[in-house]
Amino acid sequence: MHSMPAVTLDPSKKFIACQSLDNQILIYSAKDRFKLQRKKIFKGHLVAGYACKPNFSPDGRFLVSGDSEGKLWFWDWKTCKVFKKMKAHDGVVMDVQWHPHETSKVATASWDGTIKYWD
């Protein structure tokens, strides 16, 4: 098991998403017993060495994270497959937050010194 420096709770409060430093997001149950959900692993991004915080869409349908290459990654929660990826910054994307009411919009923060708002 690798270090997991960034975690977030899903909107239903049933799961937590943990950013593992081996370039994957692992999902654990947050109710009753703390248990790894082996069928819910999200891969593709590069985060080794950085605490890039994952986040859920307000409806829980998508998981999003930045990476060390300045990209923004969106995964479908049900299939665990990459839904979309895009170049967002010139530096590491450390945090991404979904707008709570306008669910097509996210804000990103990067080590390049910028905060961006995406639609």
Backbone atoms as SQL, in Angstrom:
CREATE TABLE atoms (id INTEGER PRIMARY KEY, chain TEXT, resi INTEGER, resn TEXT, atom TEXT, x REAL, y REAL, z REAL);
INSERT INTO atoms VALUES
  (1, 'A', 1, 'MET', 'N', 0.845, -1.186, 0.000),
  (2, 'A', 1, 'MET', 'CA', 0.000, 0.000, 0.000),
  (3, 'A', 1, 'MET', 'C', 0.885, 1.242, 0.000),
  (4, 'A', 2, 'HIS', 'N', 0.537, 2.188, -0.823),
  (5, 'A', 2, 'HIS', 'CA', 1.264, 3.450, -0.923),
  (6, 'A', 2, 'HIS', 'C', 0.583, 4.518, -0.071),
  (7, 'A', 3, 'SER', 'N', 1.295, 5.588, 0.167),
  (8, 'A', 3, 'SER', 'CA', 0.750, 6.717, 0.905),
  (9, 'A', 3, 'SER', 'C', -0.428, 7.307, 0.140),
  (10, 'A', 4, 'MET', 'N', -1.437, 7.781, 0.876),
  (11, 'A', 4, 'MET', 'CA', -2.626, 8.399, 0.279),
  (12, 'A', 4, 'MET', 'C', -2.819, 9.772, 0.919),
  (13, 'A', 5, 'PRO', 'N', -2.134, 10.786, 0.387),
  (14, 'A', 5, 'PRO', 'CA', -2.123, 12.091, 1.041),
  (15, 'A', 5, 'PRO', 'C', -3.353, 12.965, 0.821),
  (16, 'A', 6, 'ALA', 'N', -4.256, 12.574, -0.068),
  (17, 'A', 6, 'ALA', 'CA', -5.442, 13.393, -0.340),
  (18, 'A', 6, 'ALA', 'C', -6.672, 12.491, -0.429),
  (19, 'A', 7, 'VAL', 'N', -7.690, 12.831, 0.346),
  (20, 'A', 7, 'VAL', 'CA', -8.923, 12.038, 0.355),
  (21, 'A', 7, 'VAL', 'C', -10.128, 12.962, 0.283),
  (22, 'A', 8, 'THR', 'N', -11.248, 12.396, -0.179),
  (23, 'A', 8, 'THR', 'CA', -12.497, 13.161, -0.232),
  (24, 'A', 8, 'THR', 'C', -13.676, 12.211, -0.058),
  (25, 'A', 9, 'LEU', 'N', -14.737, 12.708, 0.529),
  (26, 'A', 9, 'LEU', 'CA', -15.953, 11.939, 0.782),
  (27, 'A', 9, 'LEU', 'C', -16.925, 12.140, -0.376),
  (28, 'A', 10, 'ASP', 'N', -17.579, 11.053, -0.821),
  (29, 'A', 10, 'ASP', 'CA', -18.533, 11.198, -1.927),
  (30, 'A', 10, 'ASP', 'C', -19.834, 11.823, -1.418),
  (31, 'A', 11, 'PRO', 'N', -20.674, 12.359, -2.314),
  (32, 'A', 11, 'PRO', 'CA', -21.901, 13.052, -1.891),
  (33, 'A', 11, 'PRO', 'C', -22.863, 12.186, -1.072),
  (34, 'A', 12, 'SER', 'N', -22.879, 10.880, -1.305),
  (35, 'A', 12, 'SER', 'CA', -23.779, 10.005, -0.545),
  (36, 'A', 12, 'SER', 'C', -23.225, 9.659, 0.831),
  (37, 'A', 13, 'LYS', 'N', -21.967, 10.027, 1.065),
  (38, 'A', 13, 'LYS', 'CA', -21.261, 9.741, 2.318),
  (39, 'A', 13, 'LYS', 'C', -21.062, 8.243, 2.561),
  (40, 'A', 14, 'LYS', 'N', -21.109, 7.446, 1.481),
  (41, 'A', 14, 'LYS', 'CA', -20.900, 5.995, 1.587),
  (42, 'A', 14, 'LYS', 'C', -19.465, 5.591, 1.271),
  (43, 'A', 15, 'PHE', 'N', -18.739, 6.444, 0.524),
  (44, 'A', 15, 'PHE', 'CA', -17.392, 6.087, 0.074),
  (45, 'A', 15, 'PHE', 'C', -16.431, 7.254, 0.260),
  (46, 'A', 16, 'ILE', 'N', -15.144, 6.916, 0.394),
  (47, 'A', 16, 'ILE', 'CA', -14.102, 7.938, 0.333),
  (48, 'A', 16, 'ILE', 'C', -13.155, 7.583, -0.807),
  (49, 'A', 17, 'ALA', 'N', -12.736, 8.605, -1.527),
  (50, 'A', 17, 'ALA', 'CA', -11.781, 8.441, -2.614),
  (51, 'A', 17, 'ALA', 'C', -10.417, 8.867, -2.092),
  (52, 'A', 18, 'CYS', 'N', -9.435, 7.981, -2.218),
  (53, 'A', 18, 'CYS', 'CA', -8.087, 8.224, -1.707),
  (54, 'A', 18, 'CYS', 'C', -7.091, 8.274, -2.859),
  (55, 'A', 19, 'GLN', 'N', -6.407, 9.396, -2.997),
  (56, 'A', 19, 'GLN', 'CA', -5.397, 9.551, -4.043),
  (57, 'A', 19, 'GLN', 'C', -4.127, 8.827, -3.595),
  (58, 'A', 20, 'SER', 'N', -3.830, 7.723, -4.225),
  (59, 'A', 20, 'SER', 'CA', -2.653, 6.927, -3.874),
  (60, 'A', 20, 'SER', 'C', -1.460, 7.403, -4.697),
  (61, 'A', 21, 'LEU', 'N', -0.276, 7.409, -4.073),
  (62, 'A', 21, 'LEU', 'CA', 0.906, 7.896, -4.777),
  (63, 'A', 21, 'LEU', 'C', 1.452, 6.901, -5.803),
  (64, 'A', 22, 'ASP', 'N', 0.730, 5.802, -6.039),
  (65, 'A', 22, 'ASP', 'CA', 1.111, 4.887, -7.128),
  (66, 'A', 22, 'ASP', 'C', 0.231, 5.120, -8.360),
  (67, 'A', 23, 'ASN', 'N', -0.239, 6.354, -8.521),
  (68, 'A', 23, 'ASN', 'CA', -0.977, 6.796, -9.715),
  (69, 'A', 23, 'ASN', 'C', -2.338, 6.138, -9.883),
  (70, 'A', 24, 'GLN', 'N', -3.061, 6.002, -8.792),
  (71, 'A', 24, 'GLN', 'CA', -4.435, 5.524, -8.883),
  (72, 'A', 24, 'GLN', 'C', -5.238, 6.096, -7.722),
  (73, 'A', 25, 'ILE', 'N', -6.545, 6.138, -7.914),
  (74, 'A', 25, 'ILE', 'CA', -7.455, 6.560, -6.848),
  (75, 'A', 25, 'ILE', 'C', -8.175, 5.311, -6.372),
  (76, 'A', 26, 'LEU', 'N', -8.049, 5.035, -5.080),
  (77, 'A', 26, 'LEU', 'CA', -8.678, 3.865, -4.475),
  (78, 'A', 26, 'LEU', 'C', -9.926, 4.305, -3.719),
  (79, 'A', 27, 'ILE', 'N', -10.924, 3.469, -3.722),
  (80, 'A', 27, 'ILE', 'CA', -12.198, 3.774, -3.071),
  (81, 'A', 27, 'ILE', 'C', -12.385, 2.841, -1.874),
  (82, 'A', 28, 'TYR', 'N', -12.734, 3.429, -0.741),
  (83, 'A', 28, 'TYR', 'CA', -13.009, 2.669, 0.476),
  (84, 'A', 28, 'TYR', 'C', -14.437, 2.965, 0.930),
  (85, 'A', 29, 'SER', 'N', -15.068, 1.973, 1.526),
  (86, 'A', 29, 'SER', 'CA', -16.396, 2.210, 2.088),
  (87, 'A', 29, 'SER', 'C', -16.232, 3.070, 3.334),
  (88, 'A', 30, 'ALA', 'N', -17.122, 4.010, 3.513),
  (89, 'A', 30, 'ALA', 'CA', -17.049, 4.930, 4.647),
  (90, 'A', 30, 'ALA', 'C', -18.086, 4.594, 5.711),
  (91, 'A', 31, 'LYS', 'N', -18.947, 3.663, 5.422),
  (92, 'A', 31, 'LYS', 'CA', -19.974, 3.238, 6.381),
  (93, 'A', 31, 'LYS', 'C', -19.538, 1.934, 7.031),
  (94, 'A', 32, 'ASP', 'N', -19.975, 1.706, 8.226),
  (95, 'A', 32, 'ASP', 'CA', -19.722, 0.462, 8.952),
  (96, 'A', 32, 'ASP', 'C', -18.230, 0.119, 8.959),
  (97, 'A', 33, 'ARG', 'N', -17.834, -0.831, 8.088),
  (98, 'A', 33, 'ARG', 'CA', -16.447, -1.274, 8.053),
  (99, 'A', 33, 'ARG', 'C', -15.667, -0.539, 6.966),
  (100, 'A', 34, 'PHE', 'N', -14.475, -0.090, 7.309),
  (101, 'A', 34, 'PHE', 'CA', -13.584, 0.571, 6.365),
  (102, 'A', 34, 'PHE', 'C', -12.977, -0.509, 5.479),
  (103, 'A', 35, 'LYS', 'N', -13.458, -0.614, 4.219),
  (104, 'A', 35, 'LYS', 'CA', -13.061, -1.714, 3.344),
  (105, 'A', 35, 'LYS', 'C', -12.772, -1.206, 1.939),
  (106, 'A', 36, 'LEU', 'N', -11.660, -1.685, 1.345),
  (107, 'A', 36, 'LEU', 'CA', -11.310, -1.333, -0.022),
  (108, 'A', 36, 'LEU', 'C', -12.339, -1.913, -0.988),
  (109, 'A', 37, 'GLN', 'N', -12.806, -1.078, -1.919),
  (110, 'A', 37, 'GLN', 'CA', -13.726, -1.519, -2.964),
  (111, 'A', 37, 'GLN', 'C', -12.882, -1.903, -4.180),
  (112, 'A', 38, 'ARG', 'N', -12.533, -3.155, -4.291),
  (113, 'A', 38, 'ARG', 'CA', -11.573, -3.626, -5.294),
  (114, 'A', 38, 'ARG', 'C', -12.016, -3.406, -6.740),
  (115, 'A', 39, 'LYS', 'N', -13.311, -3.262, -6.977),
  (116, 'A', 39, 'LYS', 'CA', -13.803, -3.027, -8.338),
  (117, 'A', 39, 'LYS', 'C', -13.868, -1.544, -8.689),
  (118, 'A', 40, 'LYS', 'N', -13.552, -0.675, -7.732),
  (119, 'A', 40, 'LYS', 'CA', -13.590, 0.772, -7.955),
  (120, 'A', 40, 'LYS', 'C', -12.172, 1.334, -7.849),
  (121, 'A', 41, 'ILE', 'N', -11.414, 1.231, -8.932),
  (122, 'A', 41, 'ILE', 'CA', -10.070, 1.789, -8.985),
  (123, 'A', 41, 'ILE', 'C', -9.981, 2.662, -10.235),
  (124, 'A', 42, 'PHE', 'N', -9.487, 3.880, -10.054),
  (125, 'A', 42, 'PHE', 'CA', -9.431, 4.860, -11.139),
  (126, 'A', 42, 'PHE', 'C', -7.967, 5.130, -11.480),
  (127, 'A', 43, 'LYS', 'N', -7.596, 4.898, -12.759),
  (128, 'A', 43, 'LYS', 'CA', -6.201, 4.985, -13.194),
  (129, 'A', 43, 'LYS', 'C', -6.050, 5.854, -14.433),
  (130, 'A', 44, 'GLY', 'N', -4.781, 6.133, -14.761),
  (131, 'A', 44, 'GLY', 'CA', -4.457, 6.843, -15.994),
  (132, 'A', 44, 'GLY', 'C', -3.657, 8.108, -15.756),
  (133, 'A', 45, 'HIS', 'N', -3.886, 8.756, -14.652),
  (134, 'A', 45, 'HIS', 'CA', -3.227, 10.018, -14.345),
  (135, 'A', 45, 'HIS', 'C', -1.886, 9.769, -13.645),
  (136, 'A', 46, 'LEU', 'N', -1.032, 10.797, -13.617),
  (137, 'A', 46, 'LEU', 'CA', 0.268, 10.707, -12.954),
  (138, 'A', 46, 'LEU', 'C', 0.299, 11.674, -11.773),
  (139, 'A', 47, 'VAL', 'N', 0.374, 11.120, -10.565),
  (140, 'A', 47, 'VAL', 'CA', 0.391, 11.959, -9.366),
  (141, 'A', 47, 'VAL', 'C', 1.541, 11.632, -8.426),
  (142, 'A', 48, 'ALA', 'N', 2.356, 10.649, -8.736),
  (143, 'A', 48, 'ALA', 'CA', 3.409, 10.197, -7.831),
  (144, 'A', 48, 'ALA', 'C', 4.213, 11.386, -7.295),
  (145, 'A', 49, 'GLY', 'N', 4.224, 11.533, -5.978),
  (146, 'A', 49, 'GLY', 'CA', 4.956, 12.609, -5.330),
  (147, 'A', 49, 'GLY', 'C', 4.131, 13.842, -5.015),
  (148, 'A', 50, 'TYR', 'N', 2.872, 13.891, -5.428),
  (149, 'A', 50, 'TYR', 'CA', 2.030, 15.071, -5.212),
  (150, 'A', 50, 'TYR', 'C', 0.704, 14.683, -4.557),
  (151, 'A', 51, 'ALA', 'N', 0.206, 15.562, -3.709),
  (152, 'A', 51, 'ALA', 'CA', -1.073, 15.332, -3.028),
  (153, 'A', 51, 'ALA', 'C', -2.203, 16.005, -3.803),
  (154, 'A', 52, 'CYS', 'N', -2.463, 15.515, -5.007),
  (155, 'A', 52, 'CYS', 'CA', -3.539, 16.069, -5.850),
  (156, 'A', 52, 'CYS', 'C', -4.880, 15.574, -5.309),
  (157, 'A', 53, 'LYS', 'N', -5.732, 16.510, -4.919),
  (158, 'A', 53, 'LYS', 'CA', -6.989, 16.142, -4.270),
  (159, 'A', 53, 'LYS', 'C', -8.061, 15.744, -5.281),
  (160, 'A', 54, 'PRO', 'N', -8.622, 14.537, -5.144),
  (161, 'A', 54, 'PRO', 'CA', -9.748, 14.146, -6.001),
  (162, 'A', 54, 'PRO', 'C', -11.037, 14.787, -5.503),
  (163, 'A', 55, 'ASN', 'N', -12.062, 14.768, -6.338),
  (164, 'A', 55, 'ASN', 'CA', -13.354, 15.314, -5.928),
  (165, 'A', 55, 'ASN', 'C', -14.461, 14.651, -6.744),
  (166, 'A', 56, 'PHE', 'N', -15.652, 14.648, -6.181),
  (167, 'A', 56, 'PHE', 'CA', -16.833, 14.072, -6.838),
  (168, 'A', 56, 'PHE', 'C', -17.720, 15.174, -7.381),
  (169, 'A', 57, 'SER', 'N', -18.435, 14.870, -8.465),
  (170, 'A', 57, 'SER', 'CA', -19.466, 15.789, -8.932),
  (171, 'A', 57, 'SER', 'C', -20.568, 15.802, -7.873),
  (172, 'A', 58, 'PRO', 'N', -21.338, 16.883, -7.780),
  (173, 'A', 58, 'PRO', 'CA', -22.383, 16.961, -6.756),
  (174, 'A', 58, 'PRO', 'C', -23.397, 15.815, -6.808),
  (175, 'A', 59, 'ASP', 'N', -23.643, 15.274, -8.010),
  (176, 'A', 59, 'ASP', 'CA', -24.592, 14.156, -8.131),
  (177, 'A', 59, 'ASP', 'C', -23.912, 12.794, -7.962),
  (178, 'A', 60, 'GLY', 'N', -22.583, 12.780, -7.809),
  (179, 'A', 60, 'GLY', 'CA', -21.858, 11.536, -7.586),
  (180, 'A', 60, 'GLY', 'C', -21.609, 10.703, -8.833),
  (181, 'A', 61, 'ARG', 'N', -21.926, 11.225, -10.005),
  (182, 'A', 61, 'ARG', 'CA', -21.762, 10.456, -11.246),
  (183, 'A', 61, 'ARG', 'C', -20.331, 10.451, -11.773),
  (184, 'A', 62, 'PHE', 'N', -19.522, 11.447, -11.352),
  (185, 'A', 62, 'PHE', 'CA', -18.160, 11.564, -11.867),
  (186, 'A', 62, 'PHE', 'C', -17.167, 11.805, -10.736),
  (187, 'A', 63, 'LEU', 'N', -15.942, 11.338, -10.980),
  (188, 'A', 63, 'LEU', 'CA', -14.816, 11.596, -10.093),
  (189, 'A', 63, 'LEU', 'C', -13.814, 12.395, -10.913),
  (190, 'A', 64, 'VAL', 'N', -13.185, 13.397, -10.314),
  (191, 'A', 64, 'VAL', 'CA', -12.249, 14.252, -11.031),
  (192, 'A', 64, 'VAL', 'C', -10.979, 14.413, -10.210),
  (193, 'A', 65, 'SER', 'N', -9.853, 14.568, -10.899),
  (194, 'A', 65, 'SER', 'CA', -8.576, 14.823, -10.242),
  (195, 'A', 65, 'SER', 'C', -7.650, 15.529, -11.212),
  (196, 'A', 66, 'GLY', 'N', -6.750, 16.316, -10.655),
  (197, 'A', 66, 'GLY', 'CA', -5.668, 16.876, -11.443),
  (198, 'A', 66, 'GLY', 'C', -4.493, 15.913, -11.397),
  (199, 'A', 67, 'ASP', 'N', -3.418, 16.248, -12.128),
  (200, 'A', 67, 'ASP', 'CA', -2.225, 15.409, -12.065),
  (201, 'A', 67, 'ASP', 'C', -0.954, 16.250, -12.155),
  (202, 'A', 68, 'SER', 'N', 0.184, 15.573, -12.135),
  (203, 'A', 68, 'SER', 'CA', 1.474, 16.252, -12.111),
  (204, 'A', 68, 'SER', 'C', 1.843, 16.877, -13.454),
  (205, 'A', 69, 'GLU', 'N', 1.155, 16.525, -14.516),
  (206, 'A', 69, 'GLU', 'CA', 1.429, 17.069, -15.845),
  (207, 'A', 69, 'GLU', 'C', 0.512, 18.239, -16.206),
  (208, 'A', 70, 'GLY', 'N', -0.284, 18.709, -15.250),
  (209, 'A', 70, 'GLY', 'CA', -1.189, 19.824, -15.496),
  (210, 'A', 70, 'GLY', 'C', -2.496, 19.432, -16.146),
  (211, 'A', 71, 'LYS', 'N', -2.787, 18.141, -16.158),
  (212, 'A', 71, 'LYS', 'CA', -4.031, 17.670, -16.779),
  (213, 'A', 71, 'LYS', 'C', -5.141, 17.519, -15.754),
  (214, 'A', 72, 'LEU', 'N', -6.354, 17.582, -16.261),
  (215, 'A', 72, 'LEU', 'CA', -7.565, 17.368, -15.478),
  (216, 'A', 72, 'LEU', 'C', -8.211, 16.095, -15.997),
  (217, 'A', 73, 'TRP', 'N', -8.495, 15.159, -15.100),
  (218, 'A', 73, 'TRP', 'CA', -9.038, 13.845, -15.461),
  (219, 'A', 73, 'TRP', 'C', -10.432, 13.678, -14.882),
  (220, 'A', 74, 'PHE', 'N', -11.367, 13.238, -15.719),
  (221, 'A', 74, 'PHE', 'CA', -12.728, 12.937, -15.298),
  (222, 'A', 74, 'PHE', 'C', -12.983, 11.453, -15.544),
  (223, 'A', 75, 'TRP', 'N', -13.500, 10.749, -14.542),
  (224, 'A', 75, 'TRP', 'CA', -13.861, 9.338, -14.686),
  (225, 'A', 75, 'TRP', 'C', -15.343, 9.159, -14.421),
  (226, 'A', 76, 'ASP', 'N', -15.951, 8.213, -15.108),
  (227, 'A', 76, 'ASP', 'CA', -17.327, 7.814, -14.848),
  (228, 'A', 76, 'ASP', 'C', -17.328, 6.946, -13.597),
  (229, 'A', 77, 'TRP', 'N', -18.156, 7.271, -12.605),
  (230, 'A', 77, 'TRP', 'CA', -18.177, 6.548, -11.340),
  (231, 'A', 77, 'TRP', 'C', -18.587, 5.087, -11.522),
  (232, 'A', 78, 'LYS', 'N', -19.587, 4.834, -12.338),
  (233, 'A', 78, 'LYS', 'CA', -20.093, 3.457, -12.498),
  (234, 'A', 78, 'LYS', 'C', -19.114, 2.550, -13.230),
  (235, 'A', 79, 'THR', 'N', -18.500, 3.042, -14.307),
  (236, 'A', 79, 'THR', 'CA', -17.637, 2.178, -15.126),
  (237, 'A', 79, 'THR', 'C', -16.163, 2.248, -14.739),
  (238, 'A', 80, 'CYS', 'N', -15.767, 3.272, -14.006),
  (239, 'A', 80, 'CYS', 'CA', -14.361, 3.532, -13.622),
  (240, 'A', 80, 'CYS', 'C', -13.488, 3.862, -14.830),
  (241, 'A', 81, 'LYS', 'N', -14.094, 4.189, -15.957),
  (242, 'A', 81, 'LYS', 'CA', -13.340, 4.514, -17.159),
  (243, 'A', 81, 'LYS', 'C', -13.189, 6.024, -17.302),
  (244, 'A', 82, 'VAL', 'N', -12.099, 6.421, -17.970),
  (245, 'A', 82, 'VAL', 'CA', -11.854, 7.843, -18.214),
  (246, 'A', 82, 'VAL', 'C', -12.975, 8.382, -19.098),
  (247, 'A', 83, 'PHE', 'N', -13.631, 9.423, -18.620),
  (248, 'A', 83, 'PHE', 'CA', -14.698, 10.071, -19.375),
  (249, 'A', 83, 'PHE', 'C', -14.112, 11.183, -20.249),
  (250, 'A', 84, 'LYS', 'N', -13.163, 11.941, -19.644),
  (251, 'A', 84, 'LYS', 'CA', -12.546, 13.054, -20.360),
  (252, 'A', 84, 'LYS', 'C', -11.240, 13.409, -19.669),
  (253, 'A', 85, 'LYS', 'N', -10.259, 13.849, -20.453),
  (254, 'A', 85, 'LYS', 'CA', -9.047, 14.435, -19.885),
  (255, 'A', 85, 'LYS', 'C', -8.681, 15.642, -20.716),
  (256, 'A', 86, 'MET', 'N', -8.076, 16.643, -20.066),
  (257, 'A', 86, 'MET', 'CA', -7.743, 17.874, -20.772),
  (258, 'A', 86, 'MET', 'C', -6.552, 18.555, -20.112),
  (259, 'A', 87, 'LYS', 'N', -5.800, 19.291, -20.890),
  (260, 'A', 87, 'LYS', 'CA', -4.689, 20.076, -20.365),
  (261, 'A', 87, 'LYS', 'C', -5.279, 21.308, -19.707),
  (262, 'A', 88, 'ALA', 'N', -5.011, 21.475, -18.405),
  (263, 'A', 88, 'ALA', 'CA', -5.613, 22.566, -17.653),
  (264, 'A', 88, 'ALA', 'C', -4.602, 23.636, -17.233),
  (265, 'A', 89, 'HIS', 'N', -3.387, 23.217, -16.886),
  (266, 'A', 89, 'HIS', 'CA', -2.375, 24.137, -16.359),
  (267, 'A', 89, 'HIS', 'C', -0.988, 23.769, -16.862),
  (268, 'A', 90, 'ASP', 'N', -0.025, 24.662, -16.619),
  (269, 'A', 90, 'ASP', 'CA', 1.374, 24.394, -16.954),
  (270, 'A', 90, 'ASP', 'C', 2.103, 23.698, -15.812),
  (271, 'A', 91, 'GLY', 'N', 1.511, 23.685, -14.627),
  (272, 'A', 91, 'GLY', 'CA', 2.105, 23.024, -13.471),
  (273, 'A', 91, 'GLY', 'C', 1.161, 21.985, -12.906),
  (274, 'A', 92, 'VAL', 'N', 1.553, 21.406, -11.783),
  (275, 'A', 92, 'VAL', 'CA', 0.757, 20.376, -11.117),
  (276, 'A', 92, 'VAL', 'C', -0.616, 20.938, -10.729),
  (277, 'A', 93, 'VAL', 'N', -1.687, 20.205, -11.023),
  (278, 'A', 93, 'VAL', 'CA', -3.041, 20.591, -10.613),
  (279, 'A', 93, 'VAL', 'C', -3.284, 19.963, -9.240),
  (280, 'A', 94, 'MET', 'N', -3.248, 20.788, -8.189),
  (281, 'A', 94, 'MET', 'CA', -3.322, 20.290, -6.818),
  (282, 'A', 94, 'MET', 'C', -4.747, 20.092, -6.304),
  (283, 'A', 95, 'ASP', 'N', -5.682, 20.880, -6.829),
  (284, 'A', 95, 'ASP', 'CA', -7.046, 20.781, -6.312),
  (285, 'A', 95, 'ASP', 'C', -8.031, 21.095, -7.428),
  (286, 'A', 96, 'VAL', 'N', -9.176, 20.454, -7.335),
  (287, 'A', 96, 'VAL', 'CA', -10.280, 20.733, -8.251),
  (288, 'A', 96, 'VAL', 'C', -11.569, 20.655, -7.446),
  (289, 'A', 97, 'GLN', 'N', -12.428, 21.643, -7.642),
  (290, 'A', 97, 'GLN', 'CA', -13.703, 21.708, -6.924),
  (291, 'A', 97, 'GLN', 'C', -14.832, 21.880, -7.924),
  (292, 'A', 98, 'TRP', 'N', -15.864, 21.086, -7.765),
  (293, 'A', 98, 'TRP', 'CA', -17.043, 21.181, -8.620),
  (294, 'A', 98, 'TRP', 'C', -17.950, 22.280, -8.080),
  (295, 'A', 99, 'HIS', 'N', -18.545, 23.059, -8.978),
  (296, 'A', 99, 'HIS', 'CA', -19.527, 24.055, -8.544),
  (297, 'A', 99, 'HIS', 'C', -20.730, 23.300, -7.987),
  (298, 'A', 100, 'PRO', 'N', -21.206, 23.643, -6.801),
  (299, 'A', 100, 'PRO', 'CA', -22.283, 22.864, -6.182),
  (300, 'A', 100, 'PRO', 'C', -23.639, 22.967, -6.877),
  (301, 'A', 101, 'HIS', 'N', -23.882, 24.030, -7.639),
  (302, 'A', 101, 'HIS', 'CA', -25.184, 24.207, -8.280),
  (303, 'A', 101, 'HIS', 'C', -25.112, 24.163, -9.803),
  (304, 'A', 102, 'GLU', 'N', -24.056, 24.699, -10.375),
  (305, 'A', 102, 'GLU', 'CA', -23.863, 24.663, -11.826),
  (306, 'A', 102, 'GLU', 'C', -22.900, 23.517, -12.119),
  (307, 'A', 103, 'THR', 'N', -23.451, 22.322, -12.263),
  (308, 'A', 103, 'THR', 'CA', -22.635, 21.106, -12.274),
  (309, 'A', 103, 'THR', 'C', -21.787, 20.906, -13.523),
  (310, 'A', 104, 'SER', 'N', -21.872, 21.795, -14.479),
  (311, 'A', 104, 'SER', 'CA', -20.993, 21.699, -15.644),
  (312, 'A', 104, 'SER', 'C', -19.696, 22.480, -15.426),
  (313, 'A', 105, 'LYS', 'N', -19.536, 23.092, -14.258),
  (314, 'A', 105, 'LYS', 'CA', -18.385, 23.965, -14.009),
  (315, 'A', 105, 'LYS', 'C', -17.516, 23.441, -12.873),
  (316, 'A', 106, 'VAL', 'N', -16.184, 23.559, -13.080),
  (317, 'A', 106, 'VAL', 'CA', -15.217, 23.194, -12.039),
  (318, 'A', 106, 'VAL', 'C', -14.165, 24.295, -11.936),
  (319, 'A', 107, 'ALA', 'N', -13.566, 24.394, -10.769),
  (320, 'A', 107, 'ALA', 'CA', -12.454, 25.319, -10.537),
  (321, 'A', 107, 'ALA', 'C', -11.216, 24.485, -10.219),
  (322, 'A', 108, 'THR', 'N', -10.062, 24.910, -10.756),
  (323, 'A', 108, 'THR', 'CA', -8.813, 24.198, -10.523),
  (324, 'A', 108, 'THR', 'C', -7.773, 25.148, -9.943),
  (325, 'A', 109, 'ALA', 'N', -6.883, 24.584, -9.120),
  (326, 'A', 109, 'ALA', 'CA', -5.771, 25.340, -8.545),
  (327, 'A', 109, 'ALA', 'C', -4.481, 24.596, -8.864),
  (328, 'A', 110, 'SER', 'N', -3.454, 25.356, -9.261),
  (329, 'A', 110, 'SER', 'CA', -2.218, 24.735, -9.730),
  (330, 'A', 110, 'SER', 'C', -0.992, 25.368, -9.098),
  (331, 'A', 111, 'TRP', 'N', 0.099, 24.616, -9.132),
  (332, 'A', 111, 'TRP', 'CA', 1.389, 25.129, -8.692),
  (333, 'A', 111, 'TRP', 'C', 1.955, 26.152, -9.668),
  (334, 'A', 112, 'ASP', 'N', 1.314, 26.351, -10.803),
  (335, 'A', 112, 'ASP', 'CA', 1.790, 27.395, -11.715),
  (336, 'A', 112, 'ASP', 'C', 1.313, 28.779, -11.254),
  (337, 'A', 113, 'GLY', 'N', 0.605, 28.811, -10.105),
  (338, 'A', 113, 'GLY', 'CA', 0.185, 30.076, -9.512),
  (339, 'A', 113, 'GLY', 'C', -1.159, 30.589, -9.989),
  (340, 'A', 114, 'THR', 'N', -1.916, 29.742, -10.696),
  (341, 'A', 114, 'THR', 'CA', -3.207, 30.185, -11.221),
  (342, 'A', 114, 'THR', 'C', -4.356, 29.357, -10.668),
  (343, 'A', 115, 'ILE', 'N', -5.512, 29.985, -10.647),
  (344, 'A', 115, 'ILE', 'CA', -6.772, 29.326, -10.361),
  (345, 'A', 115, 'ILE', 'C', -7.637, 29.553, -11.593),
  (346, 'A', 116, 'LYS', 'N', -8.217, 28.474, -12.122),
  (347, 'A', 116, 'LYS', 'CA', -9.022, 28.608, -13.338),
  (348, 'A', 116, 'LYS', 'C', -10.421, 28.046, -13.098),
  (349, 'A', 117, 'TYR', 'N', -11.369, 28.625, -13.816),
  (350, 'A', 117, 'TYR', 'CA', -12.778, 28.239, -13.735),
  (351, 'A', 117, 'TYR', 'C', -13.187, 27.693, -15.089),
  (352, 'A', 118, 'TRP', 'N', -13.622, 26.441, -15.141),
  (353, 'A', 118, 'TRP', 'CA', -13.896, 25.750, -16.390),
  (354, 'A', 118, 'TRP', 'C', -15.386, 25.486, -16.561),
  (355, 'A', 119, 'ASP', 'N', -15.849, 25.566, -17.812),
  (356, 'A', 119, 'ASP', 'CA', -17.243, 25.276, -18.124),
  (357, 'A', 119, 'ASP', 'C', -17.296, 24.136, -19.118);
